[in-house]
Each structure stands twice: as C-alpha cells, then as structure tokens.
Amino acid sequence: MAAKIISGTEIAKEIREELKKEVENLKEKYGITPGLVTILVGENPASISYVTAKQKTSKNLGFYSIQDNQPEDISEENLLELIDKYNNDPSIHGILVQLPLPKHINESKILYAIDPKKDVDGFHPVNIGKLMIGEADYLPCTPAGIQQMLIRTGVKTEGAEVVVVGRSNIVGKPIANILIQKQEGANATVTVCHTRTKNMEEHTRRADILIVAAGKPKAVTADMVKEGAVVIDVGVNRIGKTESGKAKLCGDVDFEAVKEKAGAITPVPGGVGPMTITMLMMNTVKAAKNAGE
Ligand code: GUN
C-alpha cells in the first residue's frame, strides 16, 4: 500500500494560523510587535531564496522584519559590529545570519556573537547546551519542525526506534538530542548514522522512524527501509531548473520507490522545508514574549 504523504505545507499553515493570532494578541494586549532581522552576506542563490521566504512569511504574520544584505567581502569585524547593533536594538527580538558564510569569516565566531536571547536559529552554544539538558529556550528550526510534524501527524515517538542519517550541527545532532529527551513528543531510542557508519542499511531497516539528512540524492533507497516506517526526508538537492526557471528540488530519499514501502513519508518540496521557516517564526514570537516579561 502506498504511504501516507505528510504535508509540511499543510501542517505549517495550521501553525502559522495559530501564530498569527498570537501576534495579534501580543500587539493588542502588550503593544509588542515581534521583530526579526535576517542577515544575508553575499549572493548565494539558495541563501537568497531562503531569506526571501523567511521575510515573506514574517511579514504575513505581522512581524516587524528587516532584510539586511551585506556584500560578500564584508569584514568579520564589520559583521560582528552589525550583530552588536541588533543585539542592542529593542525592536529586534530575533537575529538570523543565513549560513553558509564566505570563507574569510569564522562562522562560529559570528554565531557566538548573537545574544542567546535573540538566537532564534538555536545555533548559539548556550542554546545547544540547554537543548542537551532538556531546558531548551529555542530549538533549532529544522529539527523542531520535524518534531512538530511527528506530533501533529500522530506518530508515536515514545519507545520508537528512530534512526537518523547525518550528523550535522544543524539537523542530525540536534534532532537526535531532541528525540531522546524525557519529554512528551520524544522518549525515543535513537541511532545516528553517518559517513563512517558500517552497514548503514542494517541500522536503517530497524527504524520505525527514519530521518534522513545526508545531503545526497537517493542516499536512502527502498531496500533500506522497513515496511510501514515513517520516513522524514530533510534533503534539499538542486537538480536543475523547472520549465518556469525555478530550481528543481529533490530530497535524500528515493521518494517514488520508498513511498511504496513506507507507512508515511514527507515529500520534497512541501515537506520539512515549510516547517523550518514556521519554526523560525515560532521562535521569534517566543523571543518577543520573553523580552516583554
Ligand atoms: N542555512 C541552511 N539552513 C539554515 C538555517 O536553518 N539557518 C540559517 N541561519 N542558515 C541556514
């Protein structure tokens, strides 16, 4: 039987409706308008498309939002000064520096400079540390989106065998940490596979929930998936252009074959992507609320 398709687009829409009401309430009752700045360095086409989507969504939700574009050759010092400016700007509750940054800039140094209270990406070591001990203020957006998708689709994580393919700081490591927490929507048994894992398919075939963030098209094929498994595809691979000139995307999972075997699967596009942006909005609303307390 073909898998249920988990629509990130639909779930994200539902959450955005909830957020919109929350923003109205914050404005009316407390006079607070959530403020978000997205900083883009250079002109990487994928990064431009991500920040454009983030800006559009934040405006739709009624945020005060700024797109701050900086040239590719901005110095590290000037970028740090810019972050400092927004750290001290009370109308800004969330600061997002789009990654990757040009080679001459030390990415860690930039991420460390963001005030953890305004770190709506959840990348600052303070926030990563809090996540590890189950006291997160801001979860990184992609893993938070995955967890919400599982919760809102009614996928039980408690006691489930979760296998994560990929160990990046943005997805693999944090989603593994989120799902092992002794918390509702977690309590899973998690295995993390990566490029040095031996016999990867032996692990993936055990998964009740398989989360794939490998950064490689068709990294997961049907023979690697257990019958009835829930498959979350985090991959965004650009494989040419559509007729209208837009980037053509595919995930890390062989969707057509795996959907015949899985119990549920997320598509690309329309799966994890819209959830990531929505979680950024959720974190920004949270940051605005926290600033008002
Ligand atoms: N580049 C790819 N994903 C992300 C993300 O979630 N946040 C930021 N800031 N940059 C990214």
Residues whose N, C-alpha, C, O or C-beta is under 5 A from the ligand:
A	BS01	GUN	V97 Q98 L99 P100 D121
